[in-house]
Amino acid sequence: MITFNLSAVIYTFDVVPTVTKDAAPYVAGEIFLSGDICLNQTTTEDDVWFPIIANPSSNGLKYSLKDSETNMAAGKKAVVYKSAENAIVFDGTKRKMKIEGLNIGDVIYMSIGSKGSAAHTFTVTGADANASNPALAAKGDAYVYSDWYFTATATEAIFEVATGGSIIKIIKTGADATGINVTMADQGIIFTGSEIINTKNIEVEVYNMLGKKILNSTSSISTKNFEKGIYFVRQAGTNNVLKFMI
């Protein structure tokens, strides 16, 4: 057995929603295709919150967008899922994301990129932004992700799009969110949401949340049949650990 620190939650966006409507008019709650998968969870009122589909499925992520009935019927995009990126897009003002279940002092981490131009800002309540958060790079031919950190000042934090649009790949929350790796880049280990990629074929060990080793391998590992829970990948014989949740 090995003891690991469990004081963080990792949200990933690798759960692809099922399309429920293939043509307009749309109503609130419909899921439709418009290049990407879109959720039409818009309302005519402020702060009506809907869950964001993510791993873990019983999560504290919510979403709100106030708009007109005309835009709702036409398919105004509330949440856009980029399945090729395993990410969600926040594009345009009025859109809000809420993270619940926080403790004051928790770290909130986002792997975030610009949807297009480099300009993107949030108006945040319930959390303070790290002064060293970098400006987002313009998209170009591919999304460029940066690390943004916030510190919770309340038990829930609300992020409202102030300018531009962004794409968010991963959110981590908790007292030790800064200490959790979604990749071990130097070792060539990456968790994609459904697979542990082992680009350098090093020996790795996979442990469950109780610290029990469940397998070891020198190749990539599919996690599609793993039970829901927290897991750890360790480079054999080292303290290099990747932590992920299914």
C-alpha positions as semicolon CSV with decimal commas, in nm:
position;residue;x (nm);y (nm);z (nm)
1;M;0,000;0,000;0,000
2;I;0,103;0,359;-0,067
3;T;-0,052;0,670;0,094
4;F;-0,151;0,956;-0,136
5;N;-0,297;1,303;-0,073
6;L;-0,664;1,317;-0,180
7;S;-0,748;1,680;-0,098
8;A;-0,838;1,793;-0,450
9;V;-1,097;1,733;-0,720
10;I;-1,016;1,719;-1,092
11;Y;-1,290;1,799;-1,345
12;T;-1,241;1,682;-1,703
13;F;-1,469;1,729;-2,003
14;D;-1,440;1,399;-2,185
15;V;-1,808;1,300;-2,148
16;V;-1,970;1,364;-2,488
17;P;-2,338;1,469;-2,453
18;T;-2,606;1,283;-2,650
19;V;-2,770;1,498;-2,920
20;T;-3,146;1,539;-2,860
21;K;-3,247;1,780;-3,138
22;D;-3,125;1,803;-3,498
23;A;-3,314;2,110;-3,623
24;A;-3,453;2,444;-3,498
25;P;-3,654;2,562;-3,314
26;Y;-3,476;2,463;-2,996
27;V;-3,594;2,488;-2,638
28;A;-3,394;2,521;-2,319
29;G;-3,221;2,196;-2,235
30;E;-3,191;2,067;-2,592
31;I;-2,854;1,932;-2,711
32;F;-2,786;1,990;-3,079
33;L;-2,510;1,987;-3,338
34;S;-2,382;2,308;-3,491
35;G;-2,028;2,216;-3,593
36;D;-1,972;2,119;-3,230
37;I;-2,210;1,980;-2,970
38;C;-2,409;2,262;-2,813
39;L;-2,636;2,282;-2,510
40;N;-2,922;2,530;-2,544
41;Q;-2,954;2,587;-2,170
42;T;-3,038;2,954;-2,201
43;T;-3,308;3,130;-1,998
44;T;-3,471;3,472;-1,991
45;E;-3,376;3,517;-1,625
46;D;-3,050;3,583;-1,444
47;D;-2,868;3,312;-1,252
48;V;-3,070;3,006;-1,344
49;W;-2,807;2,735;-1,308
50;F;-2,770;2,413;-1,505
51;P;-2,511;2,138;-1,444
52;I;-2,210;2,115;-1,673
53;I;-2,147;1,760;-1,795
54;A;-1,806;1,659;-1,666
55;N;-1,608;1,392;-1,486
56;P;-1,687;1,339;-1,202
57;S;-2,053;1,334;-1,309
58;S;-2,191;1,434;-0,967
59;N;-1,996;1,758;-0,972
60;G;-2,012;2,112;-0,841
61;L;-1,991;2,282;-1,182
62;K;-2,292;2,487;-1,295
63;Y;-2,365;2,714;-1,592
64;S;-2,594;3,014;-1,651
65;L;-2,682;3,227;-1,956
66;K;-2,959;3,487;-1,977
67;D;-3,086;3,556;-2,330
68;S;-3,397;3,633;-2,534
69;E;-3,663;3,376;-2,629
70;T;-3,575;3,440;-2,996
71;N;-3,212;3,349;-2,941
72;M;-3,312;3,046;-2,735
73;A;-3,537;2,915;-3,014
74;A;-3,265;2,977;-3,274
75;G;-3,016;2,774;-3,076
76;K;-2,808;3,027;-2,887
77;K;-2,508;2,830;-2,768
78;A;-2,492;2,815;-2,391
79;V;-2,223;2,548;-2,355
80;V;-2,018;2,418;-2,647
81;Y;-1,836;2,086;-2,615
82;K;-1,522;2,048;-2,824
83;S;-1,494;1,670;-2,826
84;A;-1,168;1,684;-3,024
85;E;-1,017;1,887;-2,738
86;N;-1,203;1,729;-2,443
87;A;-1,289;2,086;-2,346
88;I;-1,577;2,333;-2,309
89;V;-1,606;2,678;-2,464
90;F;-1,721;2,997;-2,292
91;D;-1,781;3,244;-2,575
92;G;-1,930;3,587;-2,519
93;T;-2,063;3,789;-2,228
94;K;-2,355;3,695;-2,002
95;R;-2,217;3,343;-1,966
96;K;-2,135;3,237;-1,612
97;M;-1,976;2,932;-1,455
98;K;-2,018;2,846;-1,088
99;I;-1,794;2,613;-0,888
100;E;-1,961;2,485;-0,572
101;G;-1,839;2,291;-0,272
102;L;-1,528;2,497;-0,208
103;N;-1,351;2,567;0,118
104;I;-1,218;2,916;0,181
105;G;-0,852;2,911;0,086
106;D;-0,890;2,633;-0,172
107;V;-0,689;2,662;-0,490
108;I;-0,886;2,673;-0,817
109;Y;-0,679;2,576;-1,119
110;M;-0,784;2,603;-1,485
111;S;-0,611;2,484;-1,798
112;I;-0,752;2,758;-2,019
113;G;-0,698;2,899;-2,366
114;S;-0,837;3,175;-2,584
115;K;-1,118;3,073;-2,821
116;G;-0,984;3,309;-3,086
117;S;-0,822;3,643;-3,012
118;A;-0,591;3,684;-2,718
119;A;-0,836;3,904;-2,524
120;H;-1,030;3,719;-2,254
121;T;-1,120;3,816;-1,899
122;F;-1,353;3,693;-1,625
123;T;-1,536;3,895;-1,364
124;V;-1,496;3,674;-1,058
125;T;-1,686;3,664;-0,731
126;G;-1,595;3,429;-0,450
127;A;-1,230;3,392;-0,556
128;D;-0,919;3,604;-0,607
129;A;-0,708;3,567;-0,921
130;N;-0,337;3,499;-0,893
131;A;-0,151;3,815;-0,995
132;S;0,088;3,608;-1,207
133;N;-0,182;3,452;-1,429
134;P;-0,055;3,505;-1,785
135;A;-0,248;3,669;-2,066
136;L;-0,392;3,408;-2,300
137;A;-0,226;3,355;-2,635
138;A;-0,429;3,386;-2,956
139;K;-0,558;3,057;-3,095
140;G;-0,393;3,052;-3,438
141;D;-0,398;2,704;-3,594
142;A;-0,440;2,535;-3,255
143;Y;-0,556;2,620;-2,905
144;V;-0,282;2,734;-2,669
145;Y;-0,352;2,648;-2,305
146;S;-0,220;2,839;-2,005
147;D;-0,236;2,779;-1,630
148;W;-0,464;3,010;-1,435
149;Y;-0,494;2,998;-1,055
150;F;-0,746;3,147;-0,814
151;T;-0,791;3,129;-0,438
152;A;-1,143;3,070;-0,303
153;T;-1,275;3,340;-0,070
154;A;-1,619;3,176;-0,035
155;T;-1,777;2,830;-0,062
156;E;-1,872;2,895;-0,425
157;A;-1,702;3,098;-0,696
158;I;-1,868;3,251;-1,003
159;F;-1,676;3,326;-1,323
160;E;-1,861;3,560;-1,562
161;V;-1,723;3,626;-1,910
162;A;-1,633;3,995;-1,925
163;T;-1,453;4,007;-2,262
164;G;-1,374;3,760;-2,538
165;G;-1,416;3,385;-2,522
166;S;-1,219;3,097;-2,374
167;I;-1,182;2,721;-2,389
168;I;-1,133;2,526;-2,065
169;K;-0,977;2,180;-2,067
170;I;-0,936;2,097;-1,698
171;I;-1,047;2,243;-1,367
172;K;-0,894;2,137;-1,034
173;T;-1,009;2,251;-0,692
174;G;-0,884;2,183;-0,342
175;A;-0,619;2,267;-0,088
176;D;-0,348;2,088;-0,290
177;A;-0,475;2,153;-0,645
178;T;-0,140;2,302;-0,740
179;G;0,032;1,975;-0,647
180;I;-0,172;1,749;-0,876
181;N;-0,038;1,663;-1,218
182;V;-0,259;1,586;-1,516
183;T;0,057;1,522;-1,711
184;M;0,410;1,413;-1,626
185;A;0,551;1,576;-1,935
186;D;0,915;1,491;-1,871
187;Q;0,824;1,126;-1,829
188;G;0,591;1,122;-2,132
189;I;0,283;1,032;-1,924
190;I;-0,049;1,202;-2,007
191;F;-0,404;1,125;-1,893
192;T;-0,654;1,207;-2,170
193;G;-0,974;1,130;-1,980
194;S;-1,003;0,776;-2,116
195;E;-0,642;0,660;-2,148
196;I;-0,306;0,688;-1,975
197;I;-0,068;0,764;-2,261
198;N;0,286;0,630;-2,205
199;T;0,486;0,784;-2,489
200;K;0,827;0,668;-2,362
201;N;0,718;0,317;-2,257
202;I;0,853;0,358;-1,907
203;E;0,734;0,127;-1,630
204;V;0,438;0,276;-1,448
205;E;0,222;0,154;-1,159
206;V;-0,149;0,236;-1,119
207;Y;-0,298;0,264;-0,770
208;N;-0,654;0,311;-0,650
209;M;-0,758;0,572;-0,393
210;L;-0,681;0,327;-0,109
211;G;-0,319;0,308;-0,222
212;K;-0,351;-0,049;-0,354
213;K;-0,158;-0,125;-0,673
214;I;-0,399;-0,256;-0,936
215;L;-0,164;-0,295;-1,232
216;N;0,168;-0,199;-1,383
217;S;0,265;-0,158;-1,747
218;T;0,525;-0,025;-1,989
219;S;0,268;0,081;-2,249
220;S;-0,042;0,301;-2,269
221;I;-0,339;0,197;-2,055
222;S;-0,709;0,233;-2,141
223;T;-0,917;0,345;-1,843
224;K;-1,257;0,296;-2,011
225;N;-1,335;-0,005;-1,791
226;F;-1,207;0,147;-1,466
227;E;-1,465;0,197;-1,193
228;K;-1,541;0,558;-1,100
229;G;-1,298;0,696;-0,845
230;I;-0,958;0,854;-0,791
231;Y;-0,645;0,687;-0,929
232;F;-0,272;0,750;-0,924
233;V;-0,005;0,664;-1,182
234;R;0,349;0,643;-1,047
235;Q;0,671;0,604;-1,239
236;A;0,812;0,286;-1,088
237;G;1,085;0,347;-0,831
238;T;1,030;0,725;-0,817
239;N;0,810;0,984;-0,649
240;N;0,671;1,108;-0,983
241;V;0,291;1,074;-0,949
242;L;0,001;1,163;-1,175
243;K;-0,344;1,182;-1,012
244;F;-0,671;1,160;-1,205
245;M;-1,040;1,095;-1,152
246;I;-1,293;0,888;-1,348
